[in-house]
Amino acid sequence: MGRLSRGCLKCRERKVRCDSTRPCCLRCIKRNETCEGYRDEASLTFRYETEKVIEHARVAAALYPTTCRTASVVRRRSRSAEGRSPATPKGSADSSLLTYPWLKSTSENAQVQKEDRAVEQFMDRYVMYPCNETSSPGFLEHLPSLFMEVNVDGRCALRWAVRAAAYAEAARDSEGSRVAQKALHCYGEALSALGKSLAEAGKTPDDHDLMTIALFLPDTSQVGAHTQGMAQILRLRGSDQFYSPRGWSLFRLAHHRIQKHQLAFNQPALSESPMWFEQLNDRVPFVRIEKNAHEIKQTCERARSLLEHVNKEDVSVSYTIEALQELYSLEQTASSWRQGPQWHFRSLSIRDLPPDLRSLTQDIELHGDVWKAYELNYHRTAQILFHQQLTKVVDAVLAKPGLPEDMVLSLHGMMDQSANTVFALVESILATVPQSLGDIDHLGHVADARDGVPKCRSIGCYLLLWPIKIIKSPASTASLDQRDKAGSVYERIRDHTGMKSRLGDLSMLP
């Protein structure tokens, strides 16, 4: 029997002797290559029991959710993969950072590092894996694998960023100031490491760089710079990023974030977006939703330009009405595709629900998962922003004296049409709130308080925040009742995410 090689994957591929230095072998470093790490010891131990191992994995997959298995791997490898692991804060983060639903109680002698518990819980709350049954593409689905990869130059930024987010989440649960301080420390280290990685001469930003930036959530004053930074990284990565599942997934994540910021803060659209969309398959639902949101973004920009011309009085009223009709037609065309079967959802009457779940809408939408609900809400919110812009143009035209009666009637008709459209869109968004916040599941079953906090609640709050903010804002054209309902939903989001307890009035949105 030949001797088993325990060298790194790269040296085994090249059939050269490996010095087995961990986490990266010195031979790969000297050759200026990325060390791909080592085989799992389990694969060596059970090398003659392949069929048994596969069967065992299948049984485990049926018994435990994917996130639990992923989290355990993160716990085993996170310390060895990090070159300089941050110190674990003391005193604030206790065993409440992570619950174990498969245990009746947690032993006080359980030796699991608080750092690993925080990372596990963050992954469990915010990572969604692709699902063929619901056609969901997933959310942050490659983050666990990127986090676990061996630490080489340029990759430690992501590990600091994940720890920063995980500590921030843990601080929210435990109300520990030490953990919050550790989150800020990790955030600073992530920014520093990212700056060094991006400053390397001739380097194309890799997946770790892009994921690091995607994890950052800047405040309002920094959104523009953050968006431009992500856009520049997408430009530098070029079309090659589309030729790997991970590259495509990260492009989806980054471009979606960019486009959402552009819609929310009236930023200009990326000139490269049409070129990128031309390379992508329109039959893929995500491509279609991003492409049509981009078209709605362009109609919003045209509406703002039209408003400027109306205020300057350098266009006629008849031309303005024709332009408004054209913009409205373009928006309807960009929204008509949503009738396809891939966007089907089930409606549930509030009569079938407990009284405390009957306060928002007459019917509740049930989607395959909260991400599918968000994709529709994202597009609905883009439409609401367009109609708000359209209403401003109509108001500006109606303010002009001496308009013919037929033009006044036409403009009021547009105003009513936009108001009805916004009302229906807001009702649809509010109808997704119970599922997004975990009050009911995708089958319509009411959550049992004895089962603890619903797993989807954290990510559901995150995905609902932008649509709810748009609905309740002072510039919203939603009805007063709908804005009040959105305000109550926002209060729930503040409670569930800890914003209210930790930030108080500072977490209030206008």
C-alpha positions in Angstrom: 0.0 0.0 0.0 1.4 3.4 -1.0 2.0 6.2 1.4 -0.9 8.6 1.6 -0.1 12.2 0.6 -1.2 14.8 3.1 0.2 17.7 1.1 -1.9 20.7 -0.1 -4.1 20.3 -3.1 -1.9 22.4 -5.3 1.3 20.4 -4.6 -0.6 17.1 -5.0 -1.9 18.4 -8.4 1.7 19.4 -9.5 3.0 16.1 -8.0 5.7 17.8 -5.9 6.7 17.4 -2.3 4.8 19.7 0.0 6.1 21.0 3.3 2.6 20.8 4.8 2.8 24.2 6.5 -0.6 25.5 7.5 -2.7 27.3 6.7 -0.6 27.9 3.5 2.4 25.8 2.4 5.6 27.7 1.8 6.2 26.1 -1.6 3.0 27.8 -2.9 3.9 31.1 -1.3 7.4 31.0 -2.9 5.8 30.3 -6.3 3.5 33.2 -5.8 0.5 30.9 -6.1 -2.7 30.6 -4.0 -2.5 27.6 -1.7 -5.8 25.8 -2.0 -5.5 24.2 1.4 -5.5 20.5 2.5 -7.9 17.6 2.2 -10.2 17.1 5.1 -8.9 14.4 7.5 -12.2 12.7 7.3 -11.7 12.0 3.6 -8.5 10.1 4.5 -9.9 8.3 7.4 -12.9 6.9 5.4 -11.1 6.5 2.1 -12.2 2.9 1.9 -15.8 3.5 2.9 -16.9 5.9 0.2 -20.4 4.4 -0.2 -20.9 4.4 3.6 -19.8 8.1 3.9 -22.2 9.1 1.1 -25.1 7.3 2.7 -24.3 8.8 6.1 -24.3 12.3 4.4 -27.7 11.7 2.9 -29.1 10.6 6.3 -27.6 13.7 7.9 -29.1 16.0 5.2 -32.5 14.6 6.0 -32.2 15.0 9.7 -30.5 18.5 10.0 -30.9 21.7 8.1 -28.1 22.9 5.9 -27.3 25.9 7.9 -26.6 23.8 11.0 -24.1 21.7 9.1 -22.4 24.8 7.6 -22.2 26.5 11.0 -20.5 23.5 12.5 -17.8 23.6 9.7 -17.4 27.3 10.3 -16.8 26.6 14.0 -14.2 23.9 13.3 -12.2 25.9 10.8 -12.5 29.5 11.6 -9.6 29.6 14.1 -7.2 27.7 11.9 -8.0 29.6 8.8 -7.4 33.1 10.2 -3.9 34.3 10.3 -4.5 36.8 13.1 -7.8 36.0 14.9 -9.3 38.9 16.9 -9.5 38.4 20.6 -12.8 37.3 22.0 -14.6 39.9 24.1 -15.2 39.0 27.7 -18.2 39.5 29.9 -20.9 40.5 27.5 -21.7 37.7 25.1 -22.9 34.7 27.0 -24.5 31.4 25.9 -27.6 33.3 24.7 -25.7 34.2 21.5 -26.7 30.9 20.0 -29.4 28.5 20.9 -29.3 24.8 20.1 -32.9 23.6 19.4 -31.9 20.0 19.3 -30.9 20.1 23.0 -33.2 20.3 26.0 -30.7 22.5 27.8 -27.1 23.8 27.3 -24.4 22.6 29.6 -22.5 25.3 31.5 -19.3 23.3 30.7 -19.8 23.5 26.9 -16.5 24.9 25.5 -17.6 26.8 22.4 -15.8 30.1 21.8 -18.1 33.1 21.8 -16.6 34.3 18.6 -17.6 31.1 16.8 -21.1 31.3 18.3 -21.6 34.8 16.9 -20.4 33.8 13.4 -22.6 30.7 13.5 -25.6 32.7 14.4 -25.0 35.4 11.8 -24.7 32.8 9.1 -27.8 31.0 10.3 -29.8 34.2 10.3 -28.8 35.8 7.0 -27.6 33.1 4.6 -30.2 31.6 2.3 -29.2 28.8 0.1 -30.7 28.3 -3.5 -33.8 26.2 -3.6 -34.9 24.4 -6.7 -38.4 23.9 -5.3 -39.1 27.6 -5.0 -36.6 28.8 -7.8 -35.0 31.0 -5.2 -31.4 32.0 -6.1 -30.4 32.4 -2.5 -28.9 35.3 -0.6 -25.2 35.4 0.6 -25.1 31.7 -0.3 -21.4 31.7 -1.0 -20.4 33.6 2.2 -19.8 30.5 4.4 -17.4 29.0 1.8 -15.6 32.3 1.3 -15.2 32.7 5.0 -13.8 29.2 5.5 -11.2 29.4 2.7 -7.6 29.6 3.8 -6.3 33.0 4.7 -3.9 34.4 2.1 -3.0 38.0 1.3 -6.1 40.0 0.5 -8.6 37.6 2.0 -8.4 38.6 5.7 -10.6 41.6 5.0 -13.7 39.4 4.5 -13.1 37.5 7.7 -12.9 40.8 9.7 -16.0 42.0 8.0 -18.0 38.8 8.8 -16.8 39.1 12.4 -17.8 42.7 12.6 -21.3 41.9 11.4 -21.5 38.9 13.7 -20.4 40.8 16.7 -22.8 43.6 15.9 -25.6 41.0 15.8 -24.4 39.4 19.0 -24.3 42.8 20.7 -27.9 43.4 19.8 -29.0 40.2 21.4 -26.8 40.4 24.6 -26.8 44.2 25.0 -23.1 44.0 25.6 -21.0 47.2 25.2 -17.8 45.1 24.9 -19.2 43.1 22.0 -20.3 46.3 20.3 -16.8 47.8 20.7 -15.4 44.6 19.3 -17.7 44.9 16.3 -16.3 48.4 15.6 -12.7 47.2 16.0 -13.3 44.4 13.5 -15.0 46.8 11.1 -11.9 49.1 11.2 -9.6 46.1 10.6 -11.8 45.1 7.7 -11.6 48.5 6.1 -7.8 48.6 6.6 -7.3 45.1 5.1 -9.6 45.9 2.2 -7.7 49.1 1.4 -4.4 47.2 1.3 -5.9 44.5 -0.9 -7.4 46.9 -3.4 -4.2 49.0 -3.5 -2.1 46.1 -4.9 -0.7 47.1 -8.3 -2.2 45.2 -11.2 -4.6 43.2 -9.1 -8.2 42.5 -10.3 -10.6 42.6 -7.3 -11.4 39.0 -6.4 -14.5 37.4 -4.9 -13.4 38.1 -1.3 -13.0 41.8 -2.0 -16.4 42.1 -3.6 -18.2 40.2 -0.8 -16.4 42.3 1.8 -17.8 45.5 0.3 -21.2 44.0 -0.2 -21.4 43.2 3.6 -20.8 46.9 4.5 -23.9 48.9 5.2 -23.0 52.6 5.0 -25.0 55.4 6.5 -26.9 57.8 4.2 -24.0 60.3 3.9 -21.7 57.6 2.5 -24.1 55.7 0.2 -22.9 57.5 -3.0 -19.2 56.6 -2.4 -20.1 53.1 -1.4 -22.2 52.6 -4.6 -19.4 54.0 -6.8 -16.9 51.7 -5.1 -18.9 48.6 -5.8 -19.5 49.8 -9.4 -15.8 50.3 -10.0 -15.1 46.8 -8.7 -17.7 45.3 -11.1 -16.0 47.2 -14.0 -12.6 45.9 -13.1 -13.8 42.3 -12.8 -15.3 42.6 -16.3 -17.3 39.9 -18.1 -15.1 37.1 -16.7 -17.2 37.2 -13.5 -20.1 35.7 -15.3 -18.3 32.5 -16.1 -18.5 31.0 -12.6 -21.5 30.4 -10.3 -19.8 32.3 -7.5 -18.9 35.2 -9.7 -22.4 35.4 -11.1 -23.9 35.3 -7.6 -21.6 38.1 -6.3 -22.5 40.2 -9.4 -26.2 39.7 -8.6 -25.6 40.8 -5.0 -23.5 43.9 -5.9 -25.5 45.1 -8.9 -28.8 44.7 -7.0 -27.4 46.8 -4.1 -26.1 49.4 -6.5 -29.4 49.7 -8.3 -31.4 49.9 -5.1 -29.3 52.8 -3.9 -29.7 54.5 -7.2 -33.5 54.2 -7.0 -33.6 55.3 -3.4 -31.2 58.3 -3.6 -31.8 59.5 -7.1 -28.4 58.5 -8.3 -27.6 58.2 -12.0 -27.8 54.7 -13.5 -24.5 52.9 -14.4 -23.6 53.3 -18.0 -22.3 49.7 -18.1 -25.5 48.1 -17.0 -27.1 47.8 -20.5 -23.9 46.2 -21.8 -23.9 43.7 -18.9 -27.6 42.9 -19.4 -27.0 42.2 -23.1 -24.7 39.4 -22.1 -27.2 37.8 -19.8 -30.2 35.5 -20.4 -33.5 37.3 -20.1 -35.3 34.0 -19.3 -33.5 33.9 -15.9 -35.9 35.6 -13.4 -33.2 37.7 -11.7 -31.9 39.0 -14.9 -35.3 40.0 -16.0 -36.2 41.8 -12.7 -32.9 43.7 -12.7 -33.2 44.7 -16.3 -36.8 45.9 -15.9 -35.9 47.8 -12.7 -33.1 49.5 -14.7 -35.8 50.5 -17.3 -38.0 51.9 -14.5 -34.9 53.7 -13.2 -34.4 55.3 -16.6 -38.1 56.4 -16.7 -37.6 58.0 -13.3 -34.6 60.0 -14.6 -36.7 61.1 -17.6 -39.5 62.2 -15.3 -37.1 64.2 -13.2 -35.6 65.8 -16.3 -39.2 66.6 -17.5 -40.0 68.2 -14.2 -36.9 70.5 -14.5 -38.1 71.6 -18.0 -41.6 72.2 -16.7 -40.3 74.4 -13.8 -38.2 76.3 -16.3 -41.2 76.7 -18.6 -39.3 75.7 -21.7 -41.7 73.0 -22.8 -45.3 73.2 -23.8 -48.2 71.7 -21.8 -49.2 69.5 -24.7 -45.6 68.1 -25.0 -45.5 67.5 -21.3 -48.8 65.5 -21.4 -47.5 63.4 -24.4 -44.2 62.7 -22.5 -46.1 61.7 -19.4 -48.2 59.3 -21.3 -45.1 57.8 -23.0 -43.4 57.4 -19.6 -46.5 55.7 -18.1 -46.6 53.3 -21.0 -43.0 52.4 -20.7 -43.4 51.7 -17.0 -46.4 49.5 -17.6 -44.4 47.5 -20.2 -41.5 47.1 -17.8 -44.0 45.7 -15.2 -46.1 43.4 -17.4 -43.7 40.5 -17.2 -44.6 39.9 -13.5 -47.6 37.8 -14.6 -45.4 34.8 -15.4 -45.8 31.5 -13.5 -42.4 31.9 -11.8 -43.8 34.8 -9.8 -47.0 33.0 -8.7 -48.0 33.2 -5.1 -50.9 32.0 -3.0 -53.3 34.4 -1.3 -54.7 33.7 2.2 -57.7 35.4 3.5 -57.3 37.1 6.9 -60.5 35.3 8.0 -58.3 32.2 8.3 -55.9 33.9 10.7 -55.8 34.9 14.4 -57.1 38.5 15.1 -53.6 39.9 15.7 -52.6 39.2 12.1 -55.6 40.9 10.5 -54.6 44.5 10.8 -52.7 45.2 7.6 -54.6 43.9 4.5 -57.6 41.9 3.5 -55.4 39.1 2.1 -51.9 37.8 2.8 -49.4 36.7 0.1 -47.6 33.4 0.6 -44.4 33.1 -1.4 -41.9 30.2 -1.7 -39.6 32.0 0.7 -39.0 35.6 2.0 -36.4 36.3 -0.8 -39.1 35.6 -3.5 -41.4 38.0 -1.7 -38.6 40.6 -1.6 -37.9 40.4 -5.3 -41.5 41.3 -6.1 -41.4 44.0 -3.4 -38.2 45.4 -4.8 -39.8 45.8 -8.2 -43.0 47.2 -6.6 -41.0 49.8 -4.7 -39.3 50.9 -7.9 -42.7 51.4 -9.5 -43.9 53.4 -6.4 -40.8 55.7 -6.8 -41.6 56.2 -10.4 -45.3 57.2 -9.7 -44.2 59.6 -7.0 -42.0 61.3 -9.6 -44.8 61.3 -12.1 -47.1 62.9 -9.6 -44.7 65.8 -9.0 -44.6 66.5 -12.8 -48.5 66.5 -12.9 -48.7 68.8 -9.9 -46.2 71.2 -11.5 -48.3 71.3 -14.8 -51.6 71.8 -12.9 -50.1 74.7 -11.1 -49.8 76.7 -14.3 -52.7 79.1 -15.0 -55.0 79.1 -18.0 -54.9 75.4 -18.8 -57.7 74.2 -21.2 -60.3 72.1 -19.5 -59.6 69.0 -21.6 -55.9 69.1 -20.5 -56.9 69.5 -16.8 -59.2 66.5 -17.1 -56.4 64.5 -18.7 -53.9 65.4 -16.0 -56.3 64.6 -13.2 -57.0 61.3 -14.9 -53.2 60.5 -14.8 -53.1 61.6 -11.2 -56.0 59.2 -10.3 -54.4 56.4 -12.3 -51.1 56.8 -10.5 -52.8 57.0 -7.1 -54.7 53.8 -7.7 -51.5 52.1 -8.9 -49.6 53.1 -5.8 -52.4 52.1 -3.5 -52.4 48.6 -5.1 -48.6 48.3 -4.9 -48.5 49.3 -1.3 -51.3 46.8 -0.4 -49.3 44.1 -2.1 -46.1 45.0 -0.1 -48.0 45.0 3.2 -49.5 41.6 2.3 -46.0 40.1 2.4 -45.3 41.4 6.0 -46.6 38.4 8.0 -44.5 35.9 6.1 -41.4 38.2 6.0 -41.5 38.7 9.8 -42.2 35.0 10.4 -45.7 35.3 11.7 -46.7 32.6 9.2 -44.7 30.3 7.0 -45.0 29.7 3.3 -47.7 27.2 3.8 -49.9 29.6 5.8 -49.2 27.9 9.2 -49.2 30.4 12.1 -45.9 30.4 14.0 -45.9 28.9 17.5 -44.3 31.2 20.1 -43.0 28.1 21.9 -40.7 27.3 19.0 -38.8 30.5 19.6 -37.9 33.3 17.2 -38.7 32.3 13.5 -35.6 31.7 11.6 -36.5 34.0 8.7 -37.2 37.0 10.9 -33.8 38.6 10.8 -33.4 38.5 7.1 -37.1 39.3 6.6 -36.7 42.5 8.6 -33.6 43.4 6.6 -35.4 42.9 3.3 -38.6 44.7 4.3 -36.8 47.8 5.6 -36.3 49.6 2.3 -39.9 49.1 1.0 -41.4 50.1 4.3 -39.2 53.2 4.5 -40.3 54.3 1.1 -44.0 53.8 1.9 -43.9 55.8 5.2 -41.7 58.6 4.0 -43.2 62.2 3.9 -42.8 62.1 0.1 -44.9 59.0 -0.2 -48.1 59.1 -2.3 -49.6 56.2 -0.3 -52.8 56.8 1.6 -52.6 58.1 5.2 -53.9 54.7 6.5 -51.2 52.8 4.5 -48.5 55.1 5.8 -49.7 54.5 9.4 -49.6 50.7 8.8 -46.1 51.0 7.3 -45.1 53.0 10.5 -46.4 50.1 12.7 -44.4 47.6 10.6 -41.3 49.8 11.0 -41.8 49.8 14.8 -41.9 46.0 14.7 -38.7 46.0 12.7 -37.0 48.3 15.2 -38.1 46.0 18.0 -37.0 42.8 16.3 -33.6 44.1 15.2 -32.7 45.8 18.4 -32.5 49.2 16.8 -35.1 50.6 19.3 -33.5 49.3 22.5 -29.9 50.2 21.5 -30.4 53.4 19.5 -33.7 54.8 20.8 -34.9 57.8 18.8 -31.7 57.8 16.7 -33.2 54.7 14.9 -36.3 56.6 13.8 -36.7 57.3 10.1 -38.7 60.3 8.9 
